[in-house]
Amino acid sequence: MKTQTKHTLRFLSLIFIFLGSYASAETMYIDDTLLVPLRSGESTSYRIVHKGISSGTKLEIVEHSKESGYSKVVTPGGIEGFLPTRYLTAEPIAKIKLAQASKALTNLQQDHSKLQEAFDTLNSEHQSLSQEYKNTEKSLDKNVQELSHIRSVSANALTLDQRNRELREDNE
C-alpha cells in the first residue's frame, strides 16, 4: 500500500510541475535563422515533427532544459515539440522590427506633411496679416497728419472768423 501511495504522490507531483511550467509559459520568437526543425524529443536523434519553423514565428515556450539545450515549444498552429534554445530570442527579429519602424516612419512622414501644410497656411496668413498691418499703419499715419492739418486749419479758421467779426464791426 505504501508503494502505491508513493507512486500516486510522485505522479501528482509530476502533474503539478508540468501544469505549473505550462501555466507560466512565456512568448519568444524564432531567431534570425531561415528554418528551424521541430523535433519530438530533446536531441537531433528524435524525429522531426515540423520540417522548419521560419524566422520570426511567435512561439509559446512550455519549458527550457539547460542540460540538453532544448526548449519545449508550441507553435501558433498547436504543434508541440522541441528545438535548440539557441535559436530562440525574447525580442522580435530585425525583419519584424524593421516593418514596425517603417510603418511608424510612414505615419510620422504623413504627420509631418500635414503639419508642414498647416505651417505653410499659417505662414501665408501671417504674411498677409503683416502686410495688412503695415498698410493700416501707413493709413493711420496719414490720418494723423491729416487730422493735425485740419486742427491747425480749424484753429486758424476760428481766429479768422473772430478777426472777420472785428473787421465787420469796425466797418459798420
HELIX and SHEET records of a PDB file:
HELIX    1   1 LYS A    2  ALA A   23  1                                  22    
HELIX    2   2 THR A   85  TYR A   87  5                                   3    
HELIX    3   3 ALA A   94  ASN A  171  1                                  78    
SHEET    1   A 5 GLU A  80  PRO A  84  0                                        
SHEET    2   A 5 TYR A  70  VAL A  74 -1                                        
SHEET    3   A 5 LYS A  58  SER A  65 -1                                        
SHEET    4   A 5 GLU A  26  ILE A  30 -1                                        
SHEET    5   A 5 LEU A  88  THR A  89 -1                                        
SHEET    1   B 2 LEU A  35  ARG A  39  0                                        
SHEET    2   B 2 ILE A  48  SER A  54 -1                                        
END                                                                             
